[in-house]
Amino acid sequence: MASRKAIDLVRKSSSELLLLRCHVRPGASRVREGITEVTDEAVELCVSAQAQDGKANKAVVEILSETLGIPKSDLQIMQGAKTRDKTISISAVSLRQKQQDKEEDLVARIREKLLGN
């Protein structure tokens, strides 16, 4: 079985999407809120919001938006709106510093931002 990457760049027709595979822990204390770990398989997040009425999903989008420095409107939950494992898509255009960014450079830069470096 092929393993999934935590951060993956995919091309769909004329656009590029960066996919973040996240594992969310809702109901955490405010002190633990944020990105706790980035593994090869997932971006681990803790949110203080409860998993009801989309509150945890909203908190996930806010944390990723702040961390990556992009508008919340550029983030979309593609899969897992009702589970702890989520796939979040981001338009690669909003993340690229230069058009010449190579795929590996973009993924490495996003990984560093998520780790807080």
C-alpha positions as CSV (number, residue, x, y, z in Angstrom):
1,M,0.0,0.0,0.0
2,A,1.4,3.4,-1.0
3,S,2.0,5.9,1.8
4,R,0.5,9.3,1.6
5,K,2.6,12.4,1.9
6,A,1.7,15.0,4.5
7,I,2.5,17.8,2.0
8,D,2.0,17.1,-1.7
9,L,1.8,19.3,-4.8
10,V,-0.6,18.1,-7.5
11,R,-1.5,19.4,-10.9
12,K,-5.1,19.6,-12.1
13,S,-5.6,20.8,-15.7
14,S,-4.1,24.3,-15.7
15,S,-3.8,24.8,-11.9
16,E,-1.6,23.5,-9.1
17,L,-2.9,22.6,-5.6
18,L,-0.9,22.0,-2.5
19,L,-2.5,19.3,-0.4
20,L,-2.0,19.1,3.3
21,R,-3.0,15.9,5.0
22,C,-3.9,16.7,8.6
23,H,-4.7,14.8,11.7
24,V,-6.7,17.0,14.1
25,R,-7.2,16.7,17.9
26,P,-10.2,18.8,18.9
27,G,-10.9,19.9,22.4
28,A,-7.3,20.5,23.4
29,S,-6.3,23.1,25.9
30,R,-5.6,26.6,24.5
31,V,-1.9,26.1,25.6
32,R,-1.5,23.2,23.2
33,E,-3.4,24.7,20.3
34,G,-1.5,24.8,17.0
35,I,0.7,22.6,14.9
36,T,2.3,20.0,17.1
37,E,4.2,17.9,14.6
38,V,4.8,17.4,10.8
39,T,5.5,13.8,10.0
40,D,5.9,12.2,6.5
41,E,2.2,11.1,6.6
42,A,0.4,14.0,8.3
43,V,0.5,17.5,9.8
44,E,-0.6,17.1,13.4
45,L,-2.8,19.9,14.9
46,C,-4.5,20.5,18.2
47,V,-7.4,22.9,18.4
48,S,-9.3,24.0,21.5
49,A,-12.6,24.1,19.6
50,Q,-15.0,21.2,20.0
51,A,-15.8,18.9,17.0
52,Q,-19.4,20.2,16.6
53,D,-21.1,22.5,14.1
54,G,-17.8,22.9,12.2
55,K,-16.1,24.8,15.0
56,A,-13.0,22.5,14.9
57,N,-12.8,22.9,11.0
58,K,-12.9,26.6,11.3
59,A,-10.1,26.6,13.9
60,V,-8.0,24.4,11.7
61,V,-8.4,26.8,8.8
62,E,-7.5,29.7,11.1
63,I,-4.3,28.1,12.4
64,L,-3.1,27.1,8.9
65,S,-3.9,30.5,7.5
66,E,-1.9,32.3,10.3
67,T,1.0,29.9,10.1
68,L,1.3,30.0,6.3
69,G,0.5,33.7,6.1
70,I,-2.3,33.3,3.5
71,P,-5.9,34.3,3.6
72,K,-8.4,31.8,5.0
73,S,-10.3,32.0,1.7
74,D,-7.3,30.3,0.0
75,L,-7.8,27.1,2.2
76,Q,-10.4,24.5,1.5
77,I,-11.2,21.3,3.3
78,M,-11.4,18.8,0.4
79,Q,-11.9,15.6,2.5
80,G,-12.7,14.8,6.1
81,A,-15.0,17.6,7.1
82,K,-16.5,15.2,9.7
83,T,-13.4,13.2,10.7
84,R,-10.1,13.9,12.4
85,D,-8.2,13.1,9.2
86,K,-8.6,15.9,6.7
87,T,-7.1,16.9,3.4
88,I,-6.8,20.6,2.9
89,S,-6.1,22.2,-0.5
90,I,-4.3,25.4,-1.1
91,S,-3.9,27.1,-4.5
92,A,-0.1,26.9,-5.2
93,V,-0.3,30.3,-6.8
94,S,-1.0,31.9,-3.4
95,L,2.1,30.2,-2.0
96,R,4.7,30.7,-4.7
97,Q,7.3,33.4,-4.2
98,K,8.5,33.2,-7.7
99,Q,7.2,31.3,-10.7
100,Q,10.6,29.6,-10.9
101,D,10.0,27.8,-7.6
102,K,10.7,24.1,-8.1
103,E,8.2,21.7,-6.6
104,E,10.7,20.5,-4.0
105,D,11.5,24.1,-3.0
106,L,7.8,24.9,-2.4
107,V,7.1,21.8,-0.4
108,A,10.3,22.3,1.7
109,R,9.4,26.0,2.4
110,I,5.9,25.1,3.4
111,R,7.2,22.3,5.7
112,E,9.5,24.8,7.4
113,K,6.7,27.3,7.9
114,L,4.5,24.6,9.4
115,L,7.4,23.6,11.8
116,G,7.8,27.3,12.8
117,N,11.3,27.8,11.3
